[in-house]
Amino acid sequence: MFFLGIETFLTVVKERNITSAASKLHIAQSTASQRIQALENEVGMKLLERGKGVKQITLTPSGEEFLKLACEWEQIWEKSLILREQGPKLYLSIGATDSINTFLLPPLFEALNKHLPTIGLTLNSMHSWELYIALEKGYIDVGIGLQELFYPNIISTVFYSAPMVVIRPAHAGKQTSRVISPNNLNPSQEVLVNWGPEFKLWHDKWWNPLSPSLFKVDYIHLAFALLKNPEQWLILPLNIAEIVMKNNNYFLYELTDSPPPYRCYKITRKKKTKLTAKALNLFDSYLNSCLLNDKFFIEIKQAETSV
């Protein structure tokens, strides 16, 4: 694709003016206009709305969509320049659910960040099902999610399993019991986080899915912010409960009928480049060392291979 055209297009979008963009690129205004015209001819779409006397340039609907592609192309181009100047470098794009990124992986991220020679890291928060799509499309190199889905070109390996428990804000007096039955939990006082399809099946067995919860949230941090009244309650993994209870006053209960455990899966493509396989071996090594003393961790023994 026409590199100078994309560079000029992105600069025009940023400056909102062809004259300013041309000055920024140290070219004549007519040259900038010619580059934009050549790019539009190449992609077969009008990208910018422009006319005489119009000071600010605006994007057409096609231009708004093309902008996303142009930004991705620019990133690829920058990486190719680094490759040319520095030679092959390890890059690793990691995707994980919000709860895993927040409560499980920070020690791993810190270890990878300190590795020498440096690894180019990109960290993403996604839903579990989105990780599989992102892997198939090559947007990430490894996913850490809460679901095991079948994709013919993807491998998933469970490496973490923690029981689910209940917490509720502590009230005056001592906690009289460490165990609670789902029958004794009022669904209208629940701060509900959906931990996946298996959890939902268990949850629907005990409470009518049509009965309203107090709050339904996607992100665990928001759940903690809403959990204020001693009558309110939240089901969550024990490893997360133990972390938040260090700085917050909650009562913790085991359930007489427990939901399926909080299982974390490492998800990768079957086919990998040599550099990606090397980066993933480092990922496994640091993951094993960072979580070695965690009672819920299951050691990853599978070595990554390339094709």
N, C-alpha and C positions, 0 to 999 in steps of 0.2 A: 504494500500500500504506500501511497505518496507521503513520505515522512514529513517533508517540509510543509505539506498541506495540513497534516494533522497538528504539527507544532504551531502553525499559524492559527488554525481553528481554535485550539485550546487557549492561545494567548488572546485572541479576539474575545472569546467567551469570558475570560478573566477580566480583561480591560473594558469590555462592553463598547469598544470603539475601535474601528480599523486604524485610524490615525495613531492612537495611543499604542495599539498593538504593533504597528509597523515601527514606531520609535523604539519600543522595547526590544524588537528583534533586529534593529539597526538596518532596516530595509526601507525602500520607498513605499508609499501608500499604494501605488499602482501594482507593485510587486506582491504586496499582501493580498490585494483584491484578486490578482491573477491566480495566486496559490489557492485561495478559497474556491474560485471558480473551477479550477482544475480538479480539486478534491470532490466538489459536488458532481462534476461530470463523471469522475471515476466511480463514485458510489451510487450514482443515478438518483440522487435525492437533493432537494433544496434544503440546506441546513440553516441558513441565516435569513432573517427578514431585514432587508436593507433598501434604502432609497434615498433620493436626493433630499438634502435638508434634514435627514434623520441622524441625530447625534449618537443615540444609543442603539446598539445592535441587539436584537432579540432572537432567540432560537425558535425555529419552526418546531412543530410536534416531532418531525423526523429528526431534527437537530437535537432535541432533548434526549431522544433514545440513542442517537449516535454518540452523544457526549460520553455516555457510560462506556461504550466500546473504545472511544478515543483515549479515555483515562487508563483503561486496561492495557491498551496498546503502548501507551507512554511508559507504563511500569515495566512491560516486557522489554521495551527498548533500553530502558535504564539498566535492567539486569544484564542485558546482552553487552552493554558497554563495560559493566563491572567484570563480566566473564572475560572479555577481551583484554582488559587491563590487568586483572588479578589472577586470571586462570580459574579453574573449577573451584567453587566454594559450596559448602553444604548449606542448603536451605531447608527449612521445615515449617510447613503451614499446619497448625494444630487447630482442630475444632473440637469443642466440648460443650456440654450443657452448662447452664449458668451455675447450678449447684456444684458441679464437678470443678469448673474453673475457679470458683470462689473458695471452696472448702477442702479440696483434695489435691489440686495440682500446683498451687503456688510454690512449694519447695522444689518441684520438678522444674518449673519455669526459671527459678533462681539458679539452679544447677546448670541448666542448659545455657543460660545467659553468661555464666562464668567460664564456659568451656573455651579452651584455646586449641587450635585457631577458632575464631568466632563462628557461630552458626547464625545465619539469617533467619530470625524467628518471626512468624506471623501467628497471632493468637485470635481465635474467633469464638464467639458464643452462638450456639445454634440449638434448635430442638433436636432430639435424637433422630427422628426420621429425616431431617434435613442433612444430617451428616452423611448418610448413604448417598444421597443425590450429589452432594458436594464432592465426595470421593470419586464417584463415577465420572463427573465432569472435570476432575483434576483440579478443583479449586483448593482442596486441602490434601495433605499427605497422610494424615492419621486423624481418626476421630475417637473421642471418648464419650460414649453415650450410655443410655439406660435401657435400650431395646436391642434385641437380636433379630434382625430382619434378613430374609433370604435374598441375596443378590448374587448371581452366578460368578461375578468377578471380584467379589469382596469376601474377606475373611474376618470373622469376629471371634474374639477370645475374652472370656470373663476373667477379670483379674482382681475384683474387689466385691465383697458381699457383706453387707451390714444389716442387722435386723431393724425393723421399723418399730418406733415407740411413740408414745404420746407425751406432749408437754403442755402445761397450762401455767399461766402466771401464778406465782405463789401468793398465798394469803396469810393473814395472821394465824399463828399457831403452827404446829408440826404437821408434816405429811403423815396421814394415818395408814396409808396403804401404798405399796409399790406396784400393785397389779390392778388393772381395771378391765371390766368387760365392755365391749362395744355397746351392749344394751344400756349401759349407764352413761353414755355420752350423748348429749343432746345435739342432733345434727344442725339445729338452727343456730348453735353457738360455735360451729366449726369454721376455722380458717383453712380452707381446702386448697391443697396443692396436689395436682394430678401427677403422680409419679410414674405413670405409664399404663398401658393397657391391662396388665396383670393386676396392678393395684386397683384400677377402676372396677374390674370384675369383682374383686374382693369387697371393695367399698359398696358397690351396688347390691351385694348380697345382704349387707347389714342395714343399709339406709336406702330409702327410695330415691332413685336418681332424680326424680322430679321435685323432691322436697328441697326447699331453698337452704343453702348454707349461709352463714353470716357473711363470709367473703370467699370468692374464688379467685385465686391469684396464679400467675405464671412464674413469678420469681420469688425465691425463698426469702430474700431480704425484705421484700414487701410484706410477706407473711409475718415476720418478726415485728415489723413496725405497726401492724394492725392488732397484734396479740397483746391486749392490755388488761382485759377483765378476767378475774379468776374463774369465771364460768366458761370462758372461751378455751378452745383446745386446738391442737395442731398435731397431725401425724407426720413424722419425719424420720430419716435414718438416724440411728444411734450415734454414728460418728459425728454428724452435724450437731446433734443435740448436746453432745459432750463439749463441743467447742463453744457453742453459744452460752452454755450454762456457766462457763468460767467467768463471764462478765455480766450475767443476767440472772435474776432470781426466778427460776421456774421449778415446778414440781414435775418429775419424770415418772412415767408409768410404763410397765410392760403390758401388753394386751393379752387377754386370755385366749383370744383367737387372732394370731398375728397375720398381717398382710404378707405377701411375698417379699423377700428381702430386697434391699437396695443393691442391685447388681450393676457393676460398671463393666462395660465392654470396650476393649481396644479394637478398633475397626480400621483395616487397611486394605488396599487393593492387592490382588494376587500378583499382578505384574508391576514391577517397579524398575526404575533406572538404577544403575549402580550407585550413583550419588545419593538417591533417595533411600535405597536399602542401607547404605552406610549411616545416613542420618538417623534412620529408624532403629538401627542397632544401638546407637548412642542413646536414643530415646528410651529404649528398653532397659539399657544398663542403668541410666540415671533413675528411671522409674522404680526399678528393683531396689536400688540403694536408698532412695528417698523414702520409700514406704516399707522398707524391710521390717521395721519394728512396729508397724501398724497391725493390730490384731485381726483386722478384717481383710488384709492384703493376701492375694494369691499370686505367688511368684510367676512372672512371665518367663518361660523357658524357650519359646519359639524364636529361632534366629531368622532375621529377614534375609531373603535372597533376591537377587536381581535376575532379569532376563536379558 
